[in-house]
């Protein structure tokens, strides 16, 4: 209410620092493109990948015979599976072969295998191709068994079928990967491949490579329902494990039946996945989701469009409304897009927008002025109170309810599709108890703000801890602090000020206390009558006064906000005094350095204009003097910064010229009064500017003495009758 009243009565703007306890929560509003249904992957480890033949053994392991007509001396290798089916024939070398040469197979118990030969050039089998047209059954082959862990693995055995090595093992390849196999390791229980059969002996092979973390299947929850007719995208994400490794290469598709996920097909199982680190979701292009989260989600674990953080922390929350622009591909079909229209709405003012942004969720776009169209960049150019973080799946599918225009709805045909959230209560105060660290954090933020301000107000707080921190802000920024004294009686008011122990503070001349022992109507009209402080209103009146500047830019700050020229009843309604402000009580308030609001000559007025300085006869006692002196001090400091980097002689000369002009302007404005101090030589100001004796090459010393105009606080009348 104090801020509302101040802005209506002279203050142009206010810099507010909200005090929040450490337990408060300012959550992210995470926006997802649509419903994400979590799916369950089946992950298989130890799948057979490579089996290396260490020793080919001695002939002859059982094998089919392979005969190729016409040619001679060609090398033939035959591959047989565990059931005696011929699955491959490789050939090379030789001469006299023809592409239509006949291939015949023999061997105990085998029958039915047929094949064709093609690609023969110059009679050689090099680069020729044998195509199995029928693998047959029952052909002789070695038996292969695994020792150690693992189940379900099946292999093909390739043997030399011609020449001196006929019947020896050439290679063993994986037909079925199985699971839970281990790579051979001499230091542990090895996974050895045992090869037996026929009269062959001595062949050995080892498992030298397995694939871990292969996704073999994905299942959906039963009866999840309510999907769009379009097929959802299957997203497979893997987080890094303790060794910094993650799964990769997996992909899957799905079909739907009557709105439910029906069949999920693993297109590629990938490798390196672990169940605890793998997230599989079906991402559906329908109504966007708005989720409150304490922290940003891991975008690899939980895909999202973008996240919003509102640094202004409204207790009433916010409403989010979104639209995605329509985009057509080269064939004129609707394509997925990342151009977003975003509106942030105050729930208390739903017909207006706090902010409206248009930007992309990809970071490579540029507008006509070569400025980035990346949504976080668009937002940062407009405000620093909203933060946008874009997620990994930053695209909107064309089936989304926020995409494009209404076409089938006759009432809305041609209108943009917007999706609006419920009220998102993203901010929570937490506990109402504040700790010392909370006050210190608020004070540091005020001091560090890049926003300019002229006065500091306590905003009618009754917290002595807050007022003490504001006093420190006053000291560090050289700004006047005007605070509201609490209490219903003079004794309570004096006791409140005494509890602040202001007399011990170096900056107490910058601190001004105001007490308003009256009731008035709430300026915002939202409440009834209440007792309101007046420090903020005093500041507002001072801001109104400061707008009236002379030709040199000086405001009439030598006229404090006190007396009949600034009546409170012109801006407040139905004011009623609720305590005794007799002469004795006014004297007690003055000794306590309290400026009361009093009723005088038909108006409620500020009855005094003194600081909290612990002095009796000094300009430090007067608010007007501190108002003028802080302005002069700030002006000198600003100019001092302006000459940093100048040559010493130029900097000294420019500073002298500036001070002369500054003080002459202040004197002409009525701020300064000729001093009776002998050192002032009858002038209102004196200054000196010179290089430091200790460091004349870098440091300039600026000293000035100023006699400010005083303020008439009391008038004594003597009357003589004759």
N, C-alpha and C positions, 0 to 999 in steps of 0.2 A: 504494500500500500504506500509506503514511504517513497519507493521508486516511482510508482504511478503518479503520485502527487507532485514529485519533483520534476518529472518530465512534462507535466502539464503547466508548470509555473516558472519556467525559465531555463531549466537544464536541457541542453541539446541532446545529450546522450549519457549513457551510464555504462561503466565497466563493472560487471558483477562477477564476484568469485564465490561460487557455491561451496559451502563447507559440507563435506561428506565424510562419514566415518570410514575407517579402513575396511570394515566389513561390507561396504556397499558393493553392488555388482552392476557393472555397465556391460551388458551382454551384447554379443554379435547377433544380428539378424541374418541368418544364413538362408539364401534363396536358391532353391533347386529348380531345375528345369521341369521336373515332373515327379511323379511317384517313383521311388526307387525301392524295388522289392529285393530283399537280400536272399540270395540263393546259396545252396550248399554244394561245394565241390567235393568230388572224391579224388583224392590225390594218391598216386601210387609211387613208391620209392623203390629203388634198386631194380629198375627194368633193364634187362639184358640189352646191351648195345653192341659191344665188340667182344668177340672170342678169338684169341690169338692161338694159332697152332705153334707149339714150341718144338715138337718133334713129329715128323711125318710118319714115323714108324716103319716097319718092314712089311713087304707085301706078304699076304694079299688079304686086305679087308674085302668083305663081300661087296660086289658092285655089279651093275648091269654091264653087258657088253654093248658097245656102240660101233656100228659099222657104217661107213660112208662109201658108196659105190664110186667107181671111176678113178679117183685119185689115189695117191700113195704118200706114206710117211707124214701125214698130218697129225698134229697133236690134238687130243680130245680130252675134255674134262667134263664129267657128268655130276650133276647135283641131284641128290635124292632126299626126300623128306622122311620123317619118322615112320610113315606108313608104307614106304616103298613106292611112292609116286615120284616119277621123274619130273623135276620142276625146272631143270635148266641144263643146257649143253653149250659149252664154250669150245671154240675151235681156233686153231692158228696153224700157219705154215703149210708145208706140203706142196704138191704140184699135181696138175692134171685134173683138178676138181672142176665140176660144173655146177651152176646154180640150181639145176634140177636134179642133182645127184640124189640118190635114194639113201635115206637114213633108216637103219633097222636096229632094233634093240633086242637083246637076249639076256638070259640069266635065269637061274633056278627060281621057279615059281612066279616069274614076272610075265605079264602079258598086257597087250592093248596099247602100248606107248607108240605114238607116231609123232613125226616132226618133219619140217621142211627146211631146206637150205637156200639162202638167198645172199646176194651181195658178193658173189665170188668174182674176183678179177685176176686175169692172167693165170688162172688155175690154182691160185694160192688161197688158203683159208683165212689169211690175215684180213681182219675187218669184216669177215663174212658173218652172217647172223643165222642162228638156228632157232626156229620158232617151234615150240612144243604145241602140237595140235591136240594131243591127248597124252596125259601123264601116265596113263595105265595104272596098274596096281601090282603089288607083291614083288617088286624087284628087290634083289638083295642089296643090303646096306648095313653099315656098322651100327651098333647100338651106342647111344650117347647118354651118359648119366652125369648128374652134378652131385658133388659132395659139398657139404656146408649148407648155408642158409639159402633160401629162395625156393619159390614154387611157381609152377605154371609155365616155365620157359620151354620153348620148343625151338629146334634148330634144323637147318639144312646142312648136309655134309657134302662137300665137293671133293671128288676123288679123281686121281689121274686114271683115265680109261684107256690109255694107249702108251706105248713106249716102255722104257725100262722101269718107270715109276708106277706102272699100272697097279692099282690096288692100294696105293698109298694115299694118305689124307692130304689134300691140298689146302682146304679151308673149311671152317665151320662158320656159318652165318646164322643170324637170329631170324627165326620165323615168327616167334611169339615171345614178347618181352618178359612175361611173367611179372613177379614182384619180389622184393625183399632180398635180392641177390647182393652179394658183396664182391668188390673187386679183390682179386687175388693179392694176398700180402703174406710174404714169407714169415713175418713176425707174428701173425695171427693165424687163426684157423682159415686156411686158404679155400677159396672156391675153385675147385679143380674139375675139369671136364674129363670124365673117364670114357675111353673109346674101346669097345670090344666087338668081336665077331670075326668069323672066318679064321684064317691062319695068320692074320695080321697081328703084329705085336709092337709095343713100345711107343705108339703114338700118344702124345700128350698135348693138352690144350688148357688154357686158363682164361678165366673171365678177366679181361683187362679194362673194361669200361662199362659202367652202368649209368643210367639216366635217373637222377633223383628228382622228385617233385613234379611228376607228370600228371596233369589233370586228365583223368580218364572219363569222368562223368560229372554232370551237374544236375541237381534236382531242385525243383521248386516246391514251395509249401503248397499244401492242398487247398483248393478252393480259395485262392487269393482274389480272383474275380475283379470285375469292374474295370477292365482294361479297354483301351480303344481298339478298334478293329485292326489298326496297323500293328506291325510286329515290333516289339520293344528291342532296343539294343542291349546286348549282353556285355557288361563291362567287367573285365577281369583285372584286378589290381593286386600288386604284391608289394609289401613293405620290406625294407631291408632287415635282414636278420642280424644277430650279434656280430657276425663277421663282415657285415656291410654288403652281403649278397642278397639278391632278390630273384624271384622267378620271372621268366619272360617267355614270350613266344606263343602263349595260349590264346585261342580265340574260339568263339562258339556262336551258334545261331539258335533260334528257337521258332517254333510255330505256336499258334494259339488256336483254341477251340472254344467258341462261345464265350469269349472274353477271358478265358483262363489260359495260362501257359500250359501247352500240351506236351510238346517234345522239345528237349534241349539237346542239340547235337554239338559235340566237341569237334571242331574243325581241326584244331591243332592243340595237342596237349602241352606243348612247351616243355620247360624243364626248370628245376630250381624252386618250385613252389613248396611252401609249407602251409599246413592247414591253419595254424595260428596266425600266419602273416598274410593270408590270401582273402581278399574280399571280392565276391562275385555278386553283381546286382543286375537286375533287369530295369533299365531306365526307360520310363514311359513318358511319351510326349502328351501330357495332359495338364491339368491345373498345376501351376508352380506351387511348391511347398515353401512355407516360411517357418523357420525353426530357430528358436532362441538357444544360443549356446554360450557358455562362459568363455570359451576359447575357440579360435578358428579350428575347424576340423582339418584333419590330415587329408589333403585333396586327393591323395592316392588311395586312401582308405574309404573316403566318403565324398564322391564327386559332387560338385555344386557349381552353380552359375557364378554367383558372387556373394559377398558378405558385406553388410552395412554396419558401421559403428558410428553412433551419434554421440559426439563429445559434449553436447549441450545437456544431456541427461534429463530429459523431461519425465517427470513422474507419470504423466498421463499417457506416455508412450507415443507411438507414431503409427500411421497407416501407410502402406506401400502400395502403389498402383503401377502396373507395368504393361507395356505393349512392345511387341517385336515387329519390325517392319517386314513387309512381304518382299521376297526376292525370287526372281525367275532365272532358271538356267537357260542355256543356249537353245534348248528345245521348247522353251516356254512353260516348263513345269515348275511348280513351287519347290524351292530349295531351302534347306536349313539356313538360318541366318544368325548373326550375332549383333545386329544393330538394335539397341534397346532404348526405349523411351521410359524414363523413370521419374515418378512423382513421389515426393515425401510430403505427407499431409499431417497437420496438427489435428488430433481428434476433436479438439474444442472448436476448430474452425474448418470443418470438413469441406466447405465450398471453395476454399482457397488452398494454395500449395505453399508450403514452406520453401520447397525447392523443386525445380523441374530440370532434368538433364536428358540429353540425347547423346549417346556415345556407343562405341563398339567394345565388345569383350575380347577382341584381338588387338594387339599393340602395334600394328603396322599401318594403320589408317591415317590419312592426312586430309584436312579440309582445304578449301580454296585459298586459305592464307598460310598453308603449310604448317598449321598447328595440329598437334596430335588429337585424334578422335577417340583414343583409348579412354574408356569410361572413367577410370581413376584420374586421368589427367584432366578430363572435362570437369569433373567434380572439384578438383583442387584449384582450378582457375576461378571457380565461383565462390568457394567457401573453404575454410579450414576447420569447420565444425563437423563435417561429414567425411568419413573415411570409407573408401570402397576397395575391397580386395577381390580380385577375380580368381575363380577356381580353375581346375584343370579341364573339366568338361564344359567349357564356356561357349555353348552354342544352343540355340533353340530349334527344336524340330518343327517342321512345317505343320504337323498335326496339333501342335500345342494350342490351348484355348486362348493364348495371348498373341498368337501369330496372325498377321494379316488382317483381313476384313470379314465381316459377316456376309455370307452369300445365300444361305438357305433360309434365314430368318427374314420374313417379309417386313417386319417392323423395324429391323435394324440393318437391312441390306445396305451395303456400302459403308457402314460405320466401322471404325477401327475396333479391334478386339482388345479390351483391357481386362486385366485380372487384378483384383484389389484384395488385399489382405484384411484380416480382422485387426483390431487394435493390438499392436505388439508392445506389451509392457516390458521393455528391455532393461529398464533401470530400477534398481531396488536400493533403498537407503540402508538396508541392513539394520544393525543396532542403532539406537538413538544416542548411545553413549559415545562421546568424543574423547580421544586421548590427546596428549600434548603434541604428538607427532602429526595429528590431523590439523591442528591449528597452525603449526609451523609450516606444513605443506601448503596450506591455503595462503599464508602470508608470502611465502617464496614465489608462488605463482602470480600474486598481485604485483610484486616488485618486478618480476621478470616480464610482465606483459608488454608487448610492443605497442599497445594502444595508449594514447595520451589521455591524461586526466589532470584536472586542476585541484580538486578537493577530494577528501576521503570522508565517507559517512559510515556511521555504525548501523544505520538502518533500524534504529529503535531496538537493538538487541539488549537483552538483560544479562548477557554473558560477559563477565569481567575478563575471562580468558581471551575472548575475541577482541575486546577493546584494547587489551594490552598488546596483542599482536598487531592491531591496526596502528597503535602508537609507534611500534617499531617500523611499520611501513612508512608512517609519516616522517620519522627520523631519517630513514634511508633514502627517501625520495624528495625530501624537503617540501612536502605538501601539507596543507592544513588539514587536521583531523577534527571534525565536528561530531560529537557523540551525544546520544540522548541519555540523560540521567534518569534512573528508575527510582520509583518511590511515590507514595501518595501523600506524605507529609514532608515538611522541611527537614525534620530529623532523619527520615529515611533517605532523602535525597543527599544530604551531607554525608551520611554514613556510606552510601553507595560510592561517592567520589573518593572518600577517604580510603575505601578498600582497594582502590586502584593504585594508591601510593604514587601519585603523579609528581609530587613535589621533589622526588628523588631523580626524576628523569631529566636528562640534558635537554631534550627537545620539548619540554613542557610548554614553552611559549607557542609551539605549533598546535597544541591540543586545546580545544574549546568545548566546554560543557554547556548543554542546553537542557532546561527542565520545563515541562509543560504540564502543570497540574490542572488540566481542564479536560472535559469531555467534549467530543464533537462527532458529527456524523461521518461515517466511513466515506472517504472521497470516491471510492470505486463503486459505491452504492450496493455492494454485495453483503454488507453487514449493517448492524444498527449503530448505536453510539458506542464510542470507545475512547480510551485515553491514548492519544498518539503523540509520539515524539515530534520535535520540530527542527532537529538538526539538519535533516535532509531538505526541508523546506527553506531553511536559512541559506543553504548552499544553492538551491534553485534561484532564490532571489538574488544571490550574489552573481550567479551566471547571467541573469537578466540585466543586472547592473553593468557587468563587464562587457556586454555587447555594445555599449555606448562609448565609443572611443573618440579621442580628439585626433587632430591631423597627424600627430606623431605616433598614434597607436596606443595611447595611454587611457585606460578606463578609470572611472572615478572611484578607485579602490580606497581613497582616503575618506570616503563616506561609508562607514560600516552599515551592515544590515541591522539597524536598531531604530526604535522610535516610531513616530507617527507615519513616516513615509512608507512603511512596510507593514501594513495591518494584516494580521492573519485572518480576520473575519471576512476579508474580501475574497479569500479562496477557500475557507472552511465554513461549514454551515452549523448553526445551532450550537455555538461554543458556550459551555457553562463552567464556571470556576468551581473547583471541588476542594479547595483548601484555603487556609488563611494566609494571605500575603501582606501582613502588616509591615510597618517600617522596621520593626525589630527583626522579623523573619527575612526581609530583604537584605538587611545588614548581615545576617548570618550567611545568606547565600553568597553575598559578595565576598565575604572573608573566605568562603569555601571555593571561590573562583567559579561559581555557577551563574549562568545567564538565564534568568527565568522569563517565561512568557507571562505578562501581567495585563490586567485590564486598566486602561488609563484613558480618560477623556473620550469615552464612548467606543474605544477600539481595544482589541487584544493585540499587544505589540511585544516585540523582543525588548525586554527591559534593560539589558546591559550588553556590552560587547567587550568582554575581557577574556584573556587567555588563562590557562592553568599555571602560568609562570609564578614561581614562589617569590614574588617581588612586590614592593609597595609603590615605589616611585621609579618607573622605568618604562621605556617604550615597549619592552618585552611584554608588558601587561596588557597591551591593546591589540585587539584582533585586527584593526585596520593596519597597524604597523607591521604585523606579521604577514598580512596579505600583500602589502606593498614590498616588504623586504624579500619574501620568497620569490616574487616576480622579478625583482632586480637580480637576485642571486641566480635564478634560472637563466636569465638573459645573459649574464656575464659568463656562466658556465658554457652555454651554447656557443657564444662567440669564441670562447677559448678553444673549443673543439674545432671551430671553423678555421683557425689560423695554424692548427697543427700541420707541420710540413712546410711552412713558410720559412724563408731565411730569417734569422733572429732579428736583424735590424728592422725588416719589414713587419714582422709579427709584433714587435714592441710598438712601432709607430701606429700600425692599424689598431692595436688594442687601446692605445691612448686616445686616438681619435674617436673610437667607438664609445669609450667610457665618457668622454666629454659630451658627446651627443646624447648618450643615454641619460646622464644625470641632468643635463640641461632640459631635456624633454620631461623628465620627472618633476623638475622644479616648476616648469611652465604649467604642468598639469595640476599642480597643487599638492603633489605628494611630499615635497620637501620644504623645510623651514630653515631659515638662517640660524646657525648654531651660536650659542653664547660661549662655547668652549674656546679658550684662547688658542688652542692648537688648530682650530678650524678657521681662524682669521676672519670671522664674521660671515663665512660662507655656509651654504647648506650641504656641501659635499667636498671631499678631497680624496685624491687617489694618487697612487704611484705605481709605475710599471717599469721593471728593470730585470736584466739577466741575473740569475742567481750567482752569488759570490762563490758558492761551492762548486757549481757546475754551470759556468757562463755560456757553454757551447750548446746546451740543450734545454735548460730550464728557465722559464720566465716566472717572476714573482709579481702577483697582482694584489695590491692592498687598496682598500677603499674605506672611507669613513662617511657615513650618511646620517643626516638629522631628518628623520621622517616627521610628518605632520602628526600632531596628537589628535585626540578625540575628546570632545566635551562630554563628560559623564555626569557631572553634577553642576548645579547652579545654585549659589547661595544668595539669598535676598536679604537686604537690609533696608528697612523702611523707617524714615524719620518724619514724624508729624510735628508741625509747629503751630 
